[in-house]
Amino acid sequence: MKKILPLIALLATQSYTNDITIVKQKSENFLLGKETHINMKFKAQDNPNMWLKAGVRIQGTFENVATTKGGVTSNLQDAYLRRVRFEVAAGFSKTSSFVMDVRNDKANKADKGEGKFNVGDAYVKIKNPFNTSLVNFKLYRAKIDISRTETVKSARVIVYDRPHVADYAAQFITENRRGTNAQMYGNWKKKIHYQFAIGDATATEKSKDATGKSLDGSIGDQNFFYGGKIRFSPFDGWEETSRTETYFAKGKHFSIGASYWNASKIAYIVDGKTEQTDHTLLNYEISAHYKNAFIQAEYFDFDGVSQKWGTDTFGQSTGWYVTGEYVVPELDYIAPFFRYESWDKFSDEKGYTLNSKLVGINWYLRGNTTKAGLIYQKDTYSNNVGNKEVESLRLTTQWFF
């Protein structure tokens, strides 16, 4: 006992840091508690610059879909896991870390079945190697900023299913906007942000023509993609400090941005014949929030879109969307939202338009850590892109830590 008491006294006087963290201490108090960080962080006691993060993300959907075509309506009731992901990250030093995840998205959607797991993000991050926020690097499978809503983590978007036109942009330059690449990025006082990248271009299984048909063929030769984005927050005190669509009635920001991306000499092989084109994507974004209210809009200009596989005809496509949300903390962070989208999938001819209207309400039970939503969406397809009307009612949930 004489030996134990001094040991207890010594331990009581020692100062220890938190080596395991998960809760956002500056988070608002939601109905189920404070929001958590994305992934739990374990810090090495013998080297605080080395750490490990691990976590999960699960998004579930129950929906009813009514499709009307030629005066006939068909109904599908479906339940599926929109996203299932296991995420890990490791810090090696003050400047270097590694991030990756394995995922099985849209498991059991329609007739897909259980699906298969694949790698999503998988990149090395080199942060502030020259002790300045102006120069940072990511290598391998990291997102390129072809769209604000596509760059924001799916855990932090208002609606799990992003706009149709943004999802098309995600495949137009490089596969799933994260084909193996090297990128440099940074910011100046959070007022100007930039990204430059070069890497592997688009893939066969993700290529679609203006009618929405997937490529029944292959891609032969193609060059690396290249391009970049720049964003600007012109007003003092309104700088964008993080990429998100959910602000929980806190703070303010205003940001505008533009990007240019190119993937050249893409050789589509269809029925033994080669059709070659260059893909060019221009993207313009604007976003702002002031406490409870948030609004965001983007415009897309595609060049090199196939009108229909096998015709060797390529042209332009343009589209845009606007979305917004209003958070009510007094009602336990219930937040109504809307989105409107208009996309001309082949601008050179009529009959290729898709219009989408969406309204809903989110309930942030523990911020983005635990939330639920109810969404109504109506999509109208013109003659050459399906000639149909699709209405859906979705109940969504999200869990992550």
ABEGO torsion letter per residue (X at the ends): XAAAAAAAAAAAABBBBBABBABBAABBBBAAEBBBBBEBBBBBAABAABBBBBBBBBBBBBBBBBBBBGGBBBBBBBBBBABBBBBBBBBABAABBBBBBBBBBGBGBEAAEAEBBBBBBBBBBBBGAAGBAABBBBBEBBBBBABAAAABBAAABABABBBAAAAAAAAAABBGGABBBBBBBEBBGGABBBBBBBEBBBBAAABBBAAGBBBBEBBBBBBBBBEBBBBBBABBGABBABBBABAGGBEBBBBBBBBBBBBBGBBBBBGGBBBBBBBBBBBBBBBBBBEABBBBBBBBBBBGBBABBGAGBBBBBBBBBBBBBBBBAAAGGBBBBBBBBBBBABAABBGABBBBBBBBBBBBABEAABBBBBBBBBBBBBAAAGGBBBBBBBBBBBBBX
